[in-house]
Amino acid sequence: MPAAFIFDAVRTPRGKGKRSGSLHCATAVQLATTCLEALRDRNDLNTALVEDVILGCAGPHGEQGGNIARITALNAGFDDVAAGAQIDRFCGSGLDAIHMAAANVFAGQIDLGVAGGVESMSRVPMASGGGAWGMDPQVAWKLHFVPQGVSADLIATKFGYGREALDGYAVQSQRKAFSAQCAGHFDKSVTPVKDMNGEILLAKDEYLRPNTSMEELAALEPSFKAQGENVGFEKIALLRYPEVEKISYRHHAGNSSGIVDGASAVLIGSRAGGESVGLKPRGRIRSWANVGVEPTMMLHGPWPATEKALKKAGLTIGDVDLFEVNEAFAGVVLHFLRLSGADADKVNVDGGAIALGHPLGATGGMLVGTLLDALEREDKELGVVTMCVGAGMGIATVIQRI
Amino acid sequence: MFDQELDQDGVLTLRWDTPGRPDNSFDLRAAEHLSAGLERAAGDENVKGIVIASEKEEFGHGVNVESLLQLTYESPADVGEFARSFQRVLRKLETCGKPVAAIASGSASGSALDLILACSFRIVATDAEASFSFPESAFGLHPFSGATQRLLRLIGIKESLGMLLSGEALSVSASLQKGVFSETAPRVELLSVAKRRVLASAVSSRPWDKRDFQIPDGGPMTPTNSMFITGAIANAHARIAGSGHALKNVLSCIYEGSLVDFDTGLEIEARSFINLATAPDRIARNVIRTQQVNLPRASRIARSESQDTGSQISVLGVLGAGVMGAGIAYRAAAAGVEVRLLDVSGEAANRGAERIKKTLDALVARKKMSVARAQEIIGNVRPTSSYGDLSTTDLVIEAVFEDRKVKRDALSKADAAMKRDAVLASNTSTLPITGLAQYVQRADRFLGMHYFSPVDRMQLVEVIKGEKTSAETLRIAADFVRLTKMTPIIVNDARSFYANRVLSKYLLEGLALLEEGTPPPVIERAGIAAGMPVSPLALLDEISIELFCRGLTEEKCDLGSAYRSAAGEGVAFWMVEQGRLGRRALKGFYDYDSSTGARQALWDGLAKEFSTGETSIDFDELVTRLLLVQSFEAIRCLEAGIVANPEDADVGAYLGWGFAPWTGGPISYVDTLGAVRAREKGTMLAAKVNNGERYIPPALLNEFVIEGRSFYPSAQRSLYR
């Protein structure tokens, strides 16, 4: 069976996803273009050999709509033969783009492809695309739709992750991310975003708050209490989880992932594909999995997805050297740690989305790059990327450094 | 019905006047008449414009509730035809090619208000004391003549949802401000303004029939509207008990309607209406029957000529000026009845009057009542300590302390002081009326009148028939209850009467579930999910666990060896042993904040004592149990003649303890399940549940299964055939 290799991974820095963010004046297509150009330029890549460009995007409408992958490939000056597809699996979009490219390689149908994602959360706000899940009354009713923040607090309440534990985790994430940034751990994959004059808009992640303390976090008001208590989402969630007396609201801006702008791209292919462009593989995609879980609790998919992907690769949790568990909410990671029994020291060694931000569709590609860099740096072999996904899903990828 | 009058300028006035009725109802016949009038106008080139006016004091209302109830027995195809025939007429109005104005000098609701919305010019009298509403969601339905689509396109997503979901009645100024009406004019000028408008109008089509039409507040995808829609769905879903499905479908009509053209929107509305009217959950039928038909019927004083004189109570005596006595006095005084409020001392009687004044002052402070009205009410109350003052009373209600000796004393004194033909009632919640009747000479003119606390807010009164109580006495008492804007149900003398007897089964079931090891939050959530206004353990705390146990103990004493202990009662006694007496003690099934008294969390001692660690819980079954256990007891009350008919049982349950309103009541709930399924569930639970005798299907239910019957008629006269 052919294998799917990773030849390179790049990403933009993550800009604050609001008006004051450094990337707010860049278009989404510009962010993605930055990554495609970087992949090409630093690898001297003959784009005529790139067979497909697959980009994940969780808000594929407005300026991110209309198949941004194909448009980005053309905009980046890739050869016309490089086709393109945009996919949406909510937060799992970027990782799933990588799976799709890898699947094509595994199936022997392509030899070289680019996969990643893009999200300008400052310009295309979360949930602005509507959709039946939260807006169609018949569907929202039947599915017991609640926003993710309420789900995160439901998990924290039901499984007993207290405010202090969540905040403690967040402080650690900030500390690890800052020291990683200072130590240059992100330099290998981050490529600056420039304006049309070549002036740099942003060269490194800007969301971090390195001085975050427990006291500071303790002072923050919970973010999802009003949604839960006033709008009515708590009652809806508890119709599904009647054993929970009431939800305790523990997640806030400081222990949830940051809203940011960014893009990522990973070059994936067969051994022959790599040889054709003269590249040596950095890593290999061993296996992956998508799972569905109960959609109101929604965010507890990472462990079942990881378990499934490991099983497919014939591995166990103990075989894994490093994990990237997307920090959508601190509670999601704590829940993963409890269920998986994974060693906390192996998880998110360079911090995560609480400190760095979570540009939805772009994150999966970013985490693959971060993990590969870390495996190389620490001379380790096996890594897992896993993420919780909207509407009750989990996604995981097992990669192996070469 | 829509009388036509064409003036010299070419304005055709359609005067809506339903013959022989005090008000206009926009029903099928009215719609047909309007249609005929419109057809004539459309074909007559002399007609330049049309004005629709009402000849009644109020503009008009929708289809009456009896017809809506009948509609729930029709086939989906017939319900569809019903809705679409209204839609067609109003659409004809909008597309007849002539400018149309409606003038309103009085209230309009339902499809009659939609008739106004269908007109380009909608002019309301500035000086009208009128309100405008779409009340259908309270019936488990929504508008069907196109109103959801017109309202959406006239006033936008937010405002239309606000109006349709709440059923809120808008004042003249609010409806003008929102755009329900396009302008206002003094009552006397309405017609002339309307004529001027239609004559001056170059446009005869509605905005939504133009290609570039946009919904006023920007459609569903603006950031605020999309969030608003998601929030409105959640808000309605969180209130799922009650007319939940109606709210869901209202939301769909607005959401989907905002994505399509007007005529497709009408189709969506029609299909959604069919769904509500004919869904197997029968929410619309049950809600309309109990709340809109039978409740008003029970509350209306029957005016027959022979009985009209002599039955009016003009002077009421109330014995005992405590909370209940003062409450009863207040309701009577507010209905214009003179009240003698009697207590052992002038001081005690005055305290009762003070209580009433406090209630009135609070209403005045909240601007719910004028000062003059409050004075009028309190002016009707005369505190006294002299039984001699009862000599002019037509009815005396005893509301003294719940103790046989105290009652005996008060009743026999009142009996001696009252006119021979006056009626004497005891407001007792536990003592049998037939027993109390021994203390009075007028046993035939003696009865029970069981008021519920707080009297100023509760609408139900159980009128209790003792062994010797005459039919005339019951009628006088029931009509007095109606006079005070309350609703009587006639109940036969039996332990705990009807309401408390059935309600106690709900409370005991909560306790039994706890005893079985069900996690306390699950029990509470199941009560709410069933549609009960308060969950069982929280309600026990409110009532007081101690009081509940006292009732059980009394029953045990009275019945002696015949007493069968109920599943769950041990939990209540255990709670009292633990010093967990209820809310007033700040310690019950819940913990309460010692300074504010606010309810905190469920007491952690419960899980410790009763938890079995069992996690596989069939939540839906718990929900069913909490309702079915009450239904079976209500059926037993019917069997025993404690209540006379399903209507009284359901209305009493709705008003008395807010029994899951969406079901229509405990009897309607069984009808909706079907006798066969209800019996099956009962038999299954009786075998499965510890001490499950309460689930053995009542004999009456078994009969119904054999005879294939239901409690309410299973078919009504068709609107069509």
Interface residues (C-beta under 8 A of the other chain):
Chain A: P125 A127 S128 G130 G134 M135 D136 P137 Q138 A140 W141 H144 F145 V146 V231 G232 F233 E234 K235 I236 L238 L239 P242 E243 V244 E245 K246
Chain B: P220 M221 P223 S226 M227 I229 T230 G231 I233 A234 N235 A236 H237 A238 R239 I240 K248 N249 L251 S252 Y255 E256 P519 P520 P521 V522 E524 R525 A526 I528 A529 A601 L602 T615 I617 F619
